[in-house]
Amino acid sequence: MENAIRQNLVSRRYTKNKVMMALSFLAAILGIFFLSVILVSLVFRGVSALSLDVFTMSIPAQGSRGGLINAIYGTVLVTGCAILIAAPIGILAGTYLVEYANGTKLAEVAKFINDILLSAPSIIIGVFVYGAVVVPMRGNSAIAGILALALIALPVVNRTTQDMLLLVPNALREATAALGAPRWKSMTLVIYRSAWTGILTGILLAVARISGETAPLLFTAGYSKFMNAGLTGPIATLPVAINTLAADPGEDLKQLAWAGALIITVAILALNILARLLSGRRQ
């Protein structure tokens, strides 16, 4: 009797397992299918829209020749400056929370706030920077876009730094302390060397995250069809340019939007692959 009950329970568990495995497999197939459809459509339309003009001319008026060089420049400028701000602050903040203030109430509150920022919708950050920077400056500017993207990237770098430093064995810290090395020398020569690959991976993921952001840039950096090398005026970026050109009735401008979408997708994909390679190398 007991054997029969046990076999019945085992049979029911195997049945449930097979059903869940089938549902999981179906969900994976559906996800891969829709992703493949999007990528194939993007590549097909994007490649056909690529030309030398895309990389040499600015965004045109309807019916004119043009390209996306000003939007590409704007994306590189805004993203690069944002990471230059967010990376050192995020690394230093993560270092302080793990190595110096770990276990204190200040650290717990700071980690909680960082997690909130990590999951906050980017449009909220865009609205905040709009009120704090754009309104006082009386107009959109690259500076406002840089600050918005830096606020989005900062919690990503901070959290990654914390996770990577927590993975460093305490034996390394104890060994350097036993040798009489100062705390700063232990951090720079031992701890950071052990965690730098993971920290760099986090920075690359932060770049991939902010390079495709549209909502905060609509409120902050604005949009311009002209090349603007300064930081105090509106500047075109690829996400905003794609959003604007795709809504235009002109077919030639829609083709430019497809080309821009392909460029930014390839760039983000390359960053993610590089981050994966670095993560695999660390493991």
N, C-alpha and C positions, 0 to 999 in steps of 0.2 A: 504493500500500500504506500509506504513512504517512498519507495523507488518510483512508483507511478507518479506520485505528486511531484517529486523532484524532476523527473523527465518532462512532466507537463510544464513546470516553471522554466526549465532550460529551453524547451521548445518555444515557449512564448517569448523569452528573451531573444532567442535567435531570430524569430519572426520580426520583433520590434527593431532589432539591429538591422536586418535586411531592408525593412521599410525606410528607416532613417538614412541608411546608406544610399538607397535609391533616390530619395528626395534630395539629399545633399549632392549627389551626382547630377541630378536634373537641374538643380539650382546653379551648379558650376557651369554646366553646358549652356544654360540660358545666359548667364553672365558673360561667358566667353563669346557666345554668338552675337549678342548686342554690341559688345565692345569691338568685335571684328568688323561688324557692319559699319560702325562709326569710323573706325580707322581706315577701312577700305574706301569709304566715301570721301573721307578727308584727304587721303593720299591721291585718289583719282582726280578730285576737283582741285586740290592744292597744287599738284605737280603741273597740271595743265595751265594753271594761272601764273606759274613762276616764269620770270624772265629777267634779263639783266636790268631792266628798268626798276624792278622791285627793290633792288639793292643799290640803285644809283640816283633815284629821283624821289622827291617828296610826294605826299598825298595830293592828288590832282583834284580839280573841279570836275564835275560830271561832263563826260564827253572828251576829256583831255587825257593825254598820256601822263603817267605818273607812277610812283612806286611807294615804298614804305620806309625809306631810309631814315626819315625824321622820326618815325614811330619806333624803329629798331634802336636808333640812337637814344631816344627818350627812355625806352625800357632798360637798356644797359646802364644809362646814367642813374636813373631813379633806383633801380634794383641794387646796383653796385654801391651807391652812397648809403642806401638803407642798411646793407649788410656791414659796411664799414662802421656804422654806428652801433648796430645791434650785436654784432659778434663780440667785440671786446667787452661791452657792458654785460652781455649774457654770460660770457665765460667767467668774468670776475664775480658776478653775482652768484652764479652757481658754485664757484669755488668757495666763496664766503659761507654760503648756506650749508655746504657739506663739511668743509674742513675747519671752520672757525666757530660757526653758530649752530652746529648740528645738535638737535635735541632741545634747543631753547624755544621759548614762546614766540620770539621774533622770527625764527626760522620757520616754525609751523605756519604762522600767519602769512609770511612771504611766499611759502610754497603753495598755500591755499589760493592766494591772489594770483600767483603765476598760473596755476591750473585753470582758474576762471578765465584769464586772458587767453590761454591756449585754446579754449573751446568757445570763446566769444565770437559771434558773427563779425566778419570783417567790415560790414557796412556800419556797424555801431562805432567801430574805431574811426571809420571815415567821417561819420557825423561829428564825433568828438573833435577830431583835428580840424574839421570845417569850422566849428564854433571857436576853437582855440587859436587857430592860425589864419584860416582863409578870411574870416570876417574882419579881424583886426587889420589884415594886410589889404583889405578891400579888393580881393581878386584871387583867382586860382594861381598856383605857382608850383614849380618843381620842388621847392623846399617843403611845402605842405604834403606833397605826394611822398617824398622821402621820409618824412616823419611818420606818416601813416603806415608805410610799409615796414619801417623800423620797429614800430610798436607791435606789428603782427609777427615779425621775425624774432623779436627779443624773447618771448616766452619759449619758443621752440629751441633756441640755442641754450637758454637757461636750463630747461628741463633735461636736454640731452647731456649737458655738462654735468648736472647732478647725477644722472644715471651712470655716466661713464666713470666719474670719480668714485662712486660707491662700489664699482666693480673692481677697483684697484685693491689688492690684498693689504690688510693692515700690517702684515709682516714687513712690507716695504717701508712703510712709515716708521715702524719700530726700529728697523735696521739703520735707516738714515739718522734717526735720533740717537741711537746707540753709538754711532760714529761721531757724534758731536756736530752734525751739520745743522746750520740754522734752518728755521722753518721755511723761509723763502727759497733757500737753495734746494731743500727737499722737494718743494712744489715744482720748481722750474726744471730741475735736472732728473727727477725720479718720477713723481706723480704724473706730471703732464706728459712725459715721454711714454708712460704706460697707457695713457688715455687719449692721446692726441688723435689717433685714427677715428675713434668713436666721436670725438668732439668735431672733427672735420666733417664727418658724415652728417652730423646734425646741422652744421652750417650749410652744407650742400642741400639738405632737405629743406632748410629754411629758404634758401634761394629759389628752389623749385616751387615752394609754397607761394611766395610773394610775387614771383614773375608772372603768374597767371591771374593775379587779382585785378578785378575790374571795378567793383562797387566803391572801394575807398578812393580810387583814383578819379572816379567821376565827380566826387565831392571836393577833391583836393587839387590834383594836378591839372584837371580840366582836359581840354582838347585843342589842338591847333594843327592846321594844315601846313604850317611853315616850320622850317628848321629853327629851333630856338636853343642856342648853346648856353644860355644863362639859366639861373636858378630862380629868378624872381618873377617870371612870367609863365603863362600856361604852356604846357609841353605835351606833345603827342606820345602815347605809349601804345604798344601793340594790342593789349586787351581792350582799351577804350577805342582804338581805331577799328578793331574788328567789330565791336558793338555798333559803332556809328556807321561804318561802311555797309554792314549787313542790312541795316534798316533803310539804306538809300535805294530809291527805285531804279537807279541806273545799273544795268547789268555789268558794265565794266568795273564799277566800284564794288559790286558783290564779288567779282572774281578776285579783286585785291584782298577782300576780307578772307576768302578761302586760302589765298597765299599766306596771309598773316597767321591764320589759324595753324597751317602746316608748319610754319617756321617756329612758332612758340611751342607747339606740341613736340617737335623734334628736339628743341632745346631742353624742355622739361624732362623728356624721356632720357636724353643723354645725361642729365644731372642725376636722375634716379638710378640709372645703370652705374654711373661712377660711384654713387653712394653705396650701392649694393656691393660693388667690387671692393671698396674700402672696408665695408663691414665684414665681408667674407675673409679679407686678408687679416683683419684683427682676430677673427675667430680661429 
